[in-house]
Amino acid sequence: MNNHNEAGSSLRNKISDLIGEFYRQNAPRTEFIAGKTPIHYSGRYYDEKEMQAAVEASLDFWLTEGRFTSRFESELAKTVGTKHALLVNSGSSANLLALTALTSPLLCDRRLHPGDEVITVAAGFPTTVNPIIQNGLIPVFVDVDIPNYNINTADLLKALSPKTRAVFVAHTLGNPFNLDEIMSIARKHNLFVIEDNCDALGSFYKGQLTGSFGHLATCSFYPAHHITLGEGGAVLTSDDTLAKIVRSLKDWGRDCFCGPGQNDRCGKRFSRQYGELPFGYDHKYVYSHIGYNLKATEFQAAIGVEQLKKLNQFCEIRRRNFQLWLNGFAKHEEYFILPETTQNSDPAWFAFPLTVRSEKTAFTRNDITSYLNEHLVETRNLFGGNLLRQPAYKNITHRKIGELPNTDRVMNDTFFLGTYPGLDREQIDYSLNIVEHFFSLRGIK
Ligand SMILES: Cc1ncc(COP(=O)(O)O)c(C=O)c1O
């Protein structure tokens, strides 16, 4: 797969040098022109290294999972502190695989069955919840706390029923949920925990990286996230059986663990009995799960290897940017609820969330976000707001604990600004100035 003869290596080096030159000549301009340069909330952040890596993978032309995938998976696992990391084509696929893994027959009597309940929240991203529905399980929605935007653990206790089997929630916008409490509830009630870590790669809870606490965790590598592969995701786990199940599910449901193009790693490819199949049926075509094909490509993995080297640096900038926003908005606390870091945690914030104190202000969330957007300062709502009020979820079978007032509040009053590494002090200062203009136009001091 990797023909490195001498002439080939020297050509590869030349190509790599040329890409470096290309990047230097064509790198995106970083000069900020107030009122002209859009202030994005997120974006790809890269240099020639990622471009060189993508081309290196294309010179191999192996295309599907290969040496870059193996390297990315082992480096990601090492970074987060899990035994396994499995690369897939998106964070949504990672979520689907993580939850579907819990339904595997390989888990015997620990396996989840249709009708079992999974505790989650409605203030979040749809594809944290969708796998619950897609697997015929029942989502049980618990309200969130403001200003940390994570699941309310007192309500989580109220949600427990004899059918509860798992908790599947995100570290909202990178802010860890209360891992001590949730892991201890899970231990006590024998529940699986899946951390949706898609917005939190690089966040710490009690000095340990999120994504390493639950039975399973997931990452997203869409460009808005802490590192990007364009598209991509990963499932993390330290449990060998769960890793085996996820590998099978992402790989058409195969029982065999040979990678693409590999043959007979187990040495018993033609010499086993599988169920009612004829003796010696080719292991490559034995299916132990109703699976999918959710694999990523070598180009993505090669880019990921380079992005991962920069994770710490990216996260430090995210922390700094969060702090700059916090300092800037501190004087407006009368009008906005400022975000609060979960106790004992050090988040690599995905974004800077604000909730308009609409009961006290003469402006709405949409007034401020549309003003900011007119002035090229990008904002986003906290994803689906209250998913239960989204058209697709109108008729889903579910339970909810109370009326979810904070979830509705998030839907009505919350928005976020970016923290990604492409944002600097100048852009944040400019944006804060726009907020001042907004206030002075409305006669607010
Ligand atoms: C919390 C959360 N989970 C899952 C996802 C889905 O990831 P992807 O876009 O890679 O499918 C996202 C996407 O941004 C997310 O924010």
The ligand as an SDF file (V2000), in Angstrom:
LIG
                    3D

 16 16  0  0  0  0  0  0  0  0999 V2000
  -23.1480   17.4930   20.3890 C   0  0  0  0  0  0  0  0  0  0  0  0
  -23.0800   17.0040   18.9680 C   0  0  0  0  0  0  0  0  0  0  0  0
  -23.2470   15.7080   18.7260 N   0  0  0  0  0  0  0  0  0  0  0  0
  -23.1940   15.2090   17.4730 C   0  0  0  0  0  0  0  0  0  0  0  0
  -22.9240   16.0200   16.3940 C   0  0  0  0  0  0  0  0  0  0  0  0
  -22.8880   15.4290   15.0140 C   0  0  0  0  0  0  0  0  0  0  0  0
  -21.6070   15.4480   14.4310 O   0  0  0  0  0  0  0  0  0  0  0  0
  -21.4360   15.3920   12.8390 P   0  0  0  0  0  0  0  0  0  0  0  0
  -21.7760   16.7500   12.3150 O   0  0  0  0  0  0  0  0  0  0  0  0
  -19.9980   15.0630   12.6290 O   0  0  0  0  0  0  0  0  0  0  0  0
  -22.3490   14.3520   12.3250 O   0  0  0  0  0  0  0  0  0  0  0  0
  -22.7520   17.3890   16.5930 C   0  0  0  0  0  0  0  0  0  0  0  0
  -22.5070   18.2410   15.4230 C   0  0  0  0  0  0  0  0  0  0  0  0
  -22.0780   19.3160   15.4130 O   0  0  0  0  0  0  0  0  0  0  0  0
  -22.8270   17.8990   17.9140 C   0  0  0  0  0  0  0  0  0  0  0  0
  -22.6640   19.2050   18.1700 O   0  0  0  0  0  0  0  0  0  0  0  0
  1  2  1  0
  2  3  1  0
  2 15  2  0
  3  4  2  0
  4  5  1  0
  5  6  1  0
  5 12  2  0
  6  7  1  0
  7  8  1  0
  8  9  2  0
  8 10  1  0
  8 11  1  0
 12 13  1  0
 12 15  1  0
 13 14  2  0
 15 16  1  0
M  END
$$$$
